[in-house]
Amino acid sequence: MNEPILAVRNLSKTYMQGKIPVHALTNVTFDVEKGEFLSIVGPSGSGKSTLLSMIGLLDKPTSGSVFIGGMEVTRASEREAPIIRREKIGFVFQHFNLIPTLTALENIDIAMRFARVPKNNRKKTAIELLTQMGMGDRINHKPSELSGGEQQRVAIARALANHPAIILADEPTGEVDTKTRNMIVGLLKGLSEEGHTILIVTHDTAVSAQTKRIITMRDGGIESDKRVDSRVPWNSG
């Protein structure tokens, strides 16, 4: 059996509110295979965004481990963590997190610049990715000149720029209308069919219904982990 691209082992996170411990995650364990399209759902406070932060090395767990491509990333130092994030993880956020003073092309270019990709390769890759996202005619537009859906497509292209092992999407359709939501999920679904591994945190059942696996969280733990028929029809208009 192949080694999972992502392995989460007994992951726990406890915060202190004054003298009161708050258990945001408790012994969370699961594997993700390469190419999976997975959603993480649950009510507010269930731990899903905390889990994504632990996987993405944006925060450290109280105990437990995360392995990406066989590497235990939870042991990374403060110096190593940004390098691992840059090389192994692509992020897509609800609020896009694009740099407002840069064009679409430049927002992707800068992600590769930090990874020390040669300049000529950066421009070629950025144009290819934006074209793949249907944004080939918008490469010189700044975020303020783009719709919410267009900004999210730029963010997805940026997430792909350094060929990450996994893409983590935190409420990627939370700021867009239904038509744009369906387009974005269709793009992510297509990327998973090409072999990209994608984890989505979402409140939207129409989004989770399009994934092939749904992990439901409650009170900091996994309530259920189900493979589903993702061919659920929806109104793409």
ZAMARGU-4260 file (C-alpha; in steps of 0.2 Angstrom, whole numbers, plus 5000, padded with zeros to 4 digits):
<rodrens>
0) 5000/5000/5000 | 5007/5017/4995 | 5011/5029/5009 | 4998/5043/5012 | 5002/5060/5006
5) 4995/5067/5022 | 4995/5058/5039 | 4987/5066/5054 | 4991/5056/5070 | 4983/5059/5088
10) 4983/5078/5084 | 4977/5088/5099 | 4977/5107/5103 | 4973/5115/5120 | 4971/5134/5122
15) 4970/5142/5139 | 4956/5155/5142 | 4962/5162/5158 | 4964/5147/5169 | 4952/5136/5159
20) 4958/5124/5146 | 4949/5124/5130 | 4952/5108/5119 | 4951/5114/5101 | 4957/5097/5095
25) 4957/5080/5103 | 4967/5065/5096 | 4962/5068/5078 | 4969/5054/5067 | 4966/5051/5048
30) 4976/5048/5032 | 4974/5056/5015 | 4979/5048/4999 | 4987/5057/4984 | 4974/5065/4973
35) 4959/5064/4986 | 4946/5078/4985 | 4941/5079/5004 | 4930/5091/5013 | 4930/5095/5032
40) 4914/5100/5039 | 4906/5104/5056 | 4898/5118/5066 | 4907/5133/5072 | 4919/5129/5086
45) 4921/5110/5080 | 4939/5112/5077 | 4940/5111/5058 | 4949/5128/5055 | 4961/5124/5069
50) 4965/5107/5061 | 4968/5116/5045 | 4980/5128/5054 | 4990/5113/5061 | 4991/5104/5044
55) 4997/5120/5036 | 5010/5124/5050 | 5001/5140/5054 | 5000/5135/5072 | 5008/5121/5082
60) 4998/5107/5091 | 4999/5103/5109 | 5003/5085/5105 | 5002/5073/5090 | 5010/5074/5073
65) 5007/5078/5055 | 5016/5070/5041 | 5017/5077/5023 | 5025/5065/5010 | 5032/5055/5024
70) 5040/5070/5033 | 5035/5074/5050 | 5032/5093/5048 | 5025/5096/5066 | 5043/5096/5072
75) 5049/5110/5060 | 5058/5124/5068 | 5052/5142/5066 | 5065/5144/5052 | 5060/5128/5044
80) 5041/5130/5044 | 5040/5144/5031 | 5051/5133/5019 | 5040/5118/5021 | 5024/5128/5019
85) 5031/5136/5003 | 5037/5119/4995 | 5023/5107/5001 | 5007/5117/5004 | 4996/5128/4993
90) 4984/5139/5002 | 4967/5146/4996 | 4958/5157/5008 | 4940/5164/5010 | 4946/5182/5008
95) 4958/5178/4993 | 4974/5186/5002 | 4980/5194/4986 | 4992/5208/4987 | 4982/5223/4981
100) 4996/5233/4973 | 5001/5218/4962 | 4994/5212/4946 | 4987/5194/4944 | 5003/5189/4936
105) 5014/5197/4950 | 5004/5189/4964 | 5008/5172/4957 | 5026/5177/4952 | 5030/5183/4970
110) 5025/5166/4977 | 5038/5158/4966 | 5051/5171/4969 | 5051/5167/4987 | 5054/5149/4982
115) 5069/5155/4971 | 5062/5149/4955 | 5071/5158/4940 | 5063/5173/4933 | 5059/5167/4916
120) 5051/5151/4923 | 5041/5161/4935 | 5033/5172/4921 | 5030/5156/4910 | 5022/5147/4924
125) 5011/5161/4930 | 5004/5164/4913 | 5001/5145/4910 | 4992/5144/4927 | 4981/5160/4924
130) 4976/5153/4907 | 4972/5136/4915 | 4960/5146/4927 | 4952/5155/4912 | 4961/5171/4917
135) 4973/5173/4902 | 4966/5190/4897 | 4967/5197/4915 | 4985/5194/4919 | 4989/5212/4921
140) 4974/5217/4931 | 4975/5221/4950 | 4963/5213/4963 | 4952/5229/4963 | 4949/5227/4945
145) 4944/5209/4947 | 4927/5201/4953 | 4927/5190/4968 | 4927/5174/4957 | 4942/5180/4947
150) 4952/5184/4963 | 4949/5167/4969 | 4954/5160/4953 | 4971/5170/4954 | 4972/5163/4972
155) 4970/5145/4966 | 4983/5148/4953 | 4995/5155/4966 | 4992/5140/4977 | 4997/5129/4962
160) 5013/5139/4958 | 5026/5129/4968 | 5018/5111/4964 | 5013/5108/4982 | 5010/5091/4989
165) 4993/5097/4996 | 4981/5111/4994 | 4972/5118/5009 | 4956/5128/5005 | 4948/5137/5020
170) 4930/5142/5015 | 4936/5146/4997 | 4918/5150/4992 | 4912/5160/5007 | 4914/5177/4998
175) 4906/5173/4981 | 4889/5170/4974 | 4881/5153/4969 | 4887/5153/4951 | 4905/5158/4955
180) 4904/5145/4970 | 4900/5131/4957 | 4914/5137/4945 | 4927/5137/4959 | 4922/5120/4966
185) 4922/5114/4948 | 4940/5120/4946 | 4945/5112/4962 | 4937/5096/4957 | 4945/5096/4940
190) 4962/5098/4948 | 4959/5083/4960 | 4955/5073/4944 | 4972/5078/4938 | 4981/5071/4953
195) 4981/5086/4965 | 4977/5083/4983 | 4964/5095/4990 | 4956/5098/5007 | 4942/5110/5009
200) 4935/5117/5025 | 4917/5122/5022 | 4900/5126/5029 | 4892/5124/5013 | 4884/5107/5010
205) 4883/5110/4991 | 4902/5111/4991 | 4905/5096/5002 | 4893/5086/4992 | 4905/5088/4977
210) 4919/5080/4986 | 4923/5062/4987 | 4925/5061/5005 | 4918/5071/5020 | 4926/5072/5037
215) 4913/5079/5050 | 4920/5086/5065 | 4912/5090/5082 | 4919/5096/5099 | 4937/5095/5093
220) 4936/5077/5086 | 4930/5067/5071 | 4912/5062/5072 | 4912/5053/5055 | 4923/5050/5040
225) 4913/5044/5024 | 4917/5041/5006 | 4903/5048/4996 | 4896/5048/4978 | 4902/5065/4972
230) 4891/5065/4957 | 4877/5074/4965 | 4869/5085/4952 | 4868/5104/4955 | 4863/5120/4946
235) 4879/5126/4938 | 4871/5142/4933
</rodrens>
